[in-house]
């Protein structure tokens, strides 16, 4: 809340994307459980839902919530297929690639984010 008041909603959303990108990179490059735990905490703390709920017109909030649920379901399905595709691989790519994957959509959203 406080960061959103200082930076504004759009810049807070961009900050959330940057934090998610940093969290993904830290998770994928972790070599110790402590590093992975801290990186996971960094990646989980960044969300864009506050920006969504505060900028959507009141009449569209229900539709946007349903759209968000659709995106969550799509993301879970994509994660499942990603894990299935990596099931027969060996080495650290089996767990590093899924942790690094959120980097790519966040980078795309960061390029399209309004300033």
Secondary structure by P-SEA (a helix, b strand, c coil): ccccccccaaaaaaaaaaaaaaaaaaaaacccaaaaaaaaaaaaaccaaaaaaacccccaaaaaaaaaaaaaaaaaaaaaaaaaaacccccccccccccccaaaaaaaaaaaccc
